[in-house]
Amino acid sequence: MQQHAVEVRYACIDGAHFFTSDDGIGKGLCVANPDFDTAFAEVAQQLQELARLNHRVDADFVPGVSADDLKAWARQQYGIGVPSGIKLLAASQWMKNNAAA
């Protein structure tokens, strides 16, 4: 099973949690919701649809960082002490597992 990373950016704008990408198979991704967990959960589903519709690839996507870690980083983005290992969460990786390589 092949794995490829898709860069997904996160931003919180006017209380909405945005996840976007212009990276390869994720190009065109735009998920936004006032509820962080809802937006985070929707990213994998939308990446799967983009892969299927735009690239004719059946793939599952999993985040490269947990929702809890990303949420903790988001809470601290204007403060000091970003959790270790999360330097680029604003551009975190979502892993694509090809069902058919």
C-alpha positions as CSV (number, residue, x, y, z in Angstrom):
1,M,0.0,0.0,0.0
2,Q,1.5,3.3,-1.1
3,Q,1.4,6.4,1.1
4,H,1.6,10.0,-0.1
5,A,1.2,13.2,1.9
6,V,-1.2,15.9,1.1
7,E,-0.5,19.3,2.6
8,V,-3.6,20.7,4.3
9,R,-3.6,24.2,5.8
10,Y,-5.6,25.2,8.9
11,A,-6.8,28.6,9.8
12,C,-9.4,30.0,12.2
13,I,-11.2,33.0,10.7
14,D,-14.0,34.8,12.4
15,G,-14.8,31.7,14.5
16,A,-14.9,29.3,11.6
17,H,-12.3,26.5,11.3
18,F,-11.0,26.3,7.7
19,F,-9.0,23.5,6.2
20,T,-7.7,24.1,2.6
21,S,-5.2,22.6,0.2
22,D,-3.8,23.4,-3.2
23,D,-1.4,20.5,-3.0
24,G,-1.8,17.9,-5.8
25,I,-4.6,15.5,-5.1
26,G,-6.0,17.8,-2.4
27,K,-6.2,20.9,-4.7
28,G,-9.5,22.6,-4.2
29,L,-10.1,21.4,-0.7
30,C,-12.0,23.9,1.4
31,V,-13.8,22.8,4.5
32,A,-15.1,25.3,7.1
33,N,-17.3,24.9,10.1
34,P,-17.7,26.8,13.4
35,D,-17.2,23.4,15.2
36,F,-13.6,22.3,15.1
37,D,-14.3,18.6,15.4
38,T,-16.9,18.7,12.6
39,A,-14.5,20.5,10.3
40,F,-11.6,18.2,11.1
41,A,-13.7,15.1,10.5
42,E,-14.9,16.4,7.2
43,V,-11.4,16.8,5.7
44,A,-10.7,13.1,5.1
45,Q,-14.1,12.7,3.5
46,Q,-13.6,15.7,1.2
47,L,-10.1,14.6,0.2
48,Q,-11.5,11.2,-0.7
49,E,-14.1,12.8,-2.9
50,L,-11.6,15.1,-4.6
51,A,-9.3,12.1,-5.3
52,R,-12.2,10.1,-6.7
53,L,-13.8,12.8,-8.8
54,N,-10.7,14.7,-10.0
55,H,-8.1,11.9,-10.2
56,R,-10.1,8.7,-10.5
57,V,-8.2,7.4,-7.4
58,D,-9.9,5.4,-4.6
59,A,-8.0,6.3,-1.5
60,D,-8.5,6.7,2.3
61,F,-7.0,9.7,4.0
62,V,-5.9,9.9,7.6
63,P,-4.5,13.0,9.4
64,G,-0.8,13.2,10.1
65,V,-1.7,14.7,13.5
66,S,-4.5,14.0,15.9
67,A,-7.5,16.4,16.3
68,D,-6.5,16.9,19.9
69,D,-3.0,18.0,19.0
70,L,-4.2,20.3,16.3
71,K,-6.8,21.8,18.6
72,A,-4.2,22.3,21.3
73,W,-1.9,24.0,18.8
74,A,-4.7,26.2,17.5
75,R,-5.5,27.3,21.1
76,Q,-1.8,28.2,21.6
77,Q,-1.1,29.7,18.2
78,Y,-0.8,33.2,19.6
79,G,1.0,32.1,22.7
80,I,4.2,30.4,23.6
81,G,4.8,26.7,23.8
82,V,3.5,25.0,20.7
83,P,3.5,21.3,21.5
84,S,6.7,19.5,20.5
85,G,6.7,18.0,17.1
86,I,4.0,20.3,15.8
87,K,6.0,23.1,14.1
88,L,4.0,23.2,10.9
89,L,0.5,22.3,11.9
90,A,-0.8,25.2,9.8
91,A,0.5,23.1,7.0
92,S,0.0,19.6,8.4
93,Q,0.2,16.4,6.3
94,W,-2.8,14.1,5.6
95,M,-1.7,10.7,4.5
96,K,-3.3,9.1,1.5
97,N,-3.3,5.3,1.5
98,N,-3.9,4.1,-2.1
99,A,-6.3,1.2,-2.2
100,A,-5.0,0.4,-5.7
101,A,-1.4,1.5,-6.3
